[in-house]
């Protein structure tokens, strides 16, 4: 008798706080799938709008879009000071070490 690869295997869900396998509940996903798909689509549209806004801002300001994007992400996140310090260190290297 030949066995298939999935025979005898069960799907595994997330672990609960007691580190035991959680009982999967497909009805929870079924109840929210329309909302999740709508949010995913909206996120994609928002990303496109963000990309267009960064490009427009870069064109009008004279900065590279990459620099504007990195600055916005630093301001929007919790690592602004870390990003600022890294940029300062990079500038120091450009100034002090320079080109070959």
GROMACS elastic network, one bead per residue, 0.5 to 0.9 nm:
[ bonds ]
;  ai    aj funct       b0    kb
    3     6     6  0.83148   500
    3     7     6  0.64823   500
    4     7     6  0.53585   500
    4     8     6  0.88463   500
    5     8     6  0.83386   500
    5     9     6  0.81810   500
    6     9     6  0.53918   500
    6    10     6  0.79040   500
    7    10     6  0.83908   500
   12    15     6  0.87938   500
   12    21     6  0.69786   500
   12    22     6  0.82155   500
   12    23     6  0.88039   500
   12    24     6  0.82814   500
   13    21     6  0.59722   500
   13    22     6  0.56926   500
   13    23     6  0.68138   500
   13    24     6  0.59904   500
   14    19     6  0.88772   500
   14    20     6  0.83922   500
   14    21     6  0.59699   500
   14    22     6  0.55276   500
   14    23     6  0.82351   500
   14    24     6  0.80961   500
   15    18     6  0.75394   500
   15    19     6  0.51339   500
   15    20     6  0.52159   500
   15    22     6  0.51791   500
   15    23     6  0.88535   500
   16    19     6  0.52256   500
   16    20     6  0.55190   500
   16    21     6  0.61702   500
   16    22     6  0.52684   500
   16    23     6  0.87743   500
   17    20     6  0.73987   500
   18    21     6  0.86467   500
   19    22     6  0.84790   500
   21    24     6  0.87686   500
   25    28     6  0.58189   500
   25    29     6  0.74858   500
   26    29     6  0.53281   500
   26    30     6  0.61522   500
   26    31     6  0.86747   500
   27    31     6  0.59644   500
   27    32     6  0.86053   500
   28    31     6  0.52745   500
   28    32     6  0.65104   500
   28    33     6  0.85794   500
   29    32     6  0.52042   500
   29    33     6  0.56089   500
   29    36     6  0.88721   500
   30    33     6  0.53875   500
   30    34     6  0.81996   500
   31    34     6  0.77326   500
   31    35     6  0.86406   500
   32    35     6  0.53704   500
   32    36     6  0.61925   500
   32    37     6  0.87246   500
   33    36     6  0.50355   500
   33    37     6  0.60880   500
   33    38     6  0.85190   500
   34    37     6  0.52438   500
   34    38     6  0.61788   500
   34    39     6  0.86690   500
   35    38     6  0.50996   500
   35    39     6  0.61734   500
   35    40     6  0.86179   500
   36    39     6  0.51135   500
   36    40     6  0.61219   500
   36    41     6  0.86400   500
   37    40     6  0.50685   500
   37    41     6  0.62296   500
   37    42     6  0.86197   500
   38    41     6  0.51902   500
   38    42     6  0.61846   500
   38    43     6  0.86341   500
   39    43     6  0.60762   500
   39    44     6  0.86738   500
   40    43     6  0.51005   500
   40    44     6  0.64178   500
   40    45     6  0.88182   500
   41    44     6  0.51758   500
   41    45     6  0.63599   500
   41    46     6  0.86581   500
   42    45     6  0.50470   500
   42    46     6  0.60384   500
   42    47     6  0.85321   500
   43    46     6  0.50085   500
   43    47     6  0.61218   500
   43    48     6  0.86874   500
   44    47     6  0.50903   500
   44    48     6  0.63870   500
   44    49     6  0.87708   500
   45    48     6  0.51384   500
   45    49     6  0.63045   500
   45    50     6  0.86473   500
   46    49     6  0.50201   500
   46    50     6  0.60745   500
   46    51     6  0.85657   500
   47    50     6  0.50082   500
   47    51     6  0.61192   500
   47    52     6  0.86047   500
   48    51     6  0.50899   500
   48    52     6  0.62170   500
   48    53     6  0.85934   500
   49    52     6  0.51215   500
   49    53     6  0.60837   500
   49    54     6  0.85989   500
   50    53     6  0.50491   500
   50    54     6  0.61033   500
   50    55     6  0.85434   500
   51    54     6  0.52183   500
   51    55     6  0.61938   500
   51    56     6  0.86492   500
   51    69     6  0.84638   500
   52    55     6  0.51135   500
   52    56     6  0.61322   500
   52    57     6  0.85446   500
   53    56     6  0.51128   500
   53    57     6  0.60322   500
   53    58     6  0.84578   500
   54    57     6  0.50949   500
   54    58     6  0.60070   500
   54    59     6  0.85497   500
   54    65     6  0.62040   500
   54    66     6  0.86343   500
   54    68     6  0.66131   500
   54    69     6  0.63413   500
   54    72     6  0.87801   500
   55    58     6  0.50886   500
   55    59     6  0.61459   500
   55    60     6  0.86664   500
   55    64     6  0.84889   500
   55    65     6  0.56098   500
   55    66     6  0.89298   500
   55    68     6  0.85108   500
   55    69     6  0.87838   500
   56    59     6  0.51343   500
   56    60     6  0.62184   500
   56    61     6  0.85112   500
   56    65     6  0.85319   500
   57    60     6  0.52146   500
   57    61     6  0.59202   500
   57    62     6  0.83004   500
   57    63     6  0.82442   500
   57    65     6  0.78254   500
   57    68     6  0.78094   500
   58    61     6  0.51436   500
   58    62     6  0.57055   500
   58    63     6  0.50290   500
   58    64     6  0.57310   500
   58    65     6  0.50126   500
   58    66     6  0.85450   500
   58    67     6  0.84277   500
   58    68     6  0.64613   500
   58    69     6  0.89058   500
   59    62     6  0.55034   500
   59    63     6  0.70022   500
   59    64     6  0.77793   500
   59    65     6  0.77378   500
   60    63     6  0.81254   500
   61    64     6  0.86684   500
   62    65     6  0.89259   500
   63    66     6  0.83141   500
   63    67     6  0.67062   500
   63    68     6  0.67577   500
   64    67     6  0.53322   500
   64    68     6  0.64965   500
   64    69     6  0.87202   500
   65    68     6  0.50971   500
   65    69     6  0.60172   500
   65    70     6  0.85678   500
   66    69     6  0.51199   500
   66    70     6  0.61580   500
   66    71     6  0.85863   500
   67    70     6  0.52225   500
   67    71     6  0.61690   500
   67    72     6  0.86373   500
   68    71     6  0.51638   500
   68    72     6  0.61621   500
   68    73     6  0.86176   500
   69    72     6  0.51666   500
   69    73     6  0.61471   500
   69    74     6  0.85823   500
   70    73     6  0.51406   500
   70    74     6  0.61365   500
   70    75     6  0.86395   500
   70    83     6  0.87064   500
   71    74     6  0.50803   500
   71    75     6  0.61809   500
   71    76     6  0.85501   500
   71    80     6  0.84149   500
   71    83     6  0.82542   500
   71    84     6  0.88616   500
   72    75     6  0.50808   500
   72    76     6  0.59943   500
   72    77     6  0.84629   500
   73    76     6  0.50604   500
   73    77     6  0.59651   500
   73    79     6  0.89035   500
   73    80     6  0.83859   500
   74    77     6  0.52341   500
   74    78     6  0.71909   500
   74    79     6  0.59441   500
   74    81     6  0.82243   500
   74    82     6  0.85322   500
   74    83     6  0.62897   500
   74    84     6  0.82269   500
   75    78     6  0.75323   500
   75    79     6  0.77506   500
   75    80     6  0.55120   500
   76    79     6  0.85749   500
   76    80     6  0.79350   500
   77    80     6  0.65874   500
   78    81     6  0.82146   500
   78    82     6  0.88107   500
   79    82     6  0.51840   500
   79    83     6  0.61429   500
   79    84     6  0.85667   500
   80    83     6  0.51685   500
   80    84     6  0.60752   500
   80    85     6  0.86124   500
   81    85     6  0.61077   500
   81    86     6  0.85763   500
   82    85     6  0.51768   500
   82    86     6  0.62323   500
   82    87     6  0.86760   500
   83    86     6  0.50805   500
   83    87     6  0.61564   500
   83    88     6  0.86299   500
   84    87     6  0.51443   500
   84    88     6  0.62197   500
   84    89     6  0.86966   500
   85    88     6  0.50846   500
   85    89     6  0.62326   500
   85    90     6  0.86531   500
   86    89     6  0.51144   500
   86    90     6  0.62072   500
   86    91     6  0.86748   500
   87    90     6  0.50526   500
   87    91     6  0.61989   500
   87    92     6  0.86366   500
   88    91     6  0.50902   500
   88    92     6  0.62076   500
   88    93     6  0.87040   500
   89    92     6  0.50433   500
   89    93     6  0.62977   500
   89    94     6  0.87167   500
   90    93     6  0.51022   500
   90    94     6  0.62647   500
   90    95     6  0.86293   500
   91    94     6  0.50361   500
   91    95     6  0.60727   500
   91    96     6  0.84292   500
   92    95     6  0.50554   500
   92    96     6  0.57800   500
   92    97     6  0.79172   500
   93    96     6  0.51905   500
   93    97     6  0.52774   500
   93    98     6  0.68239   500
   94    97     6  0.56477   500
   94    99     6  0.76040   500
   95    98     6  0.55494   500
   97   100     6  0.83608   500
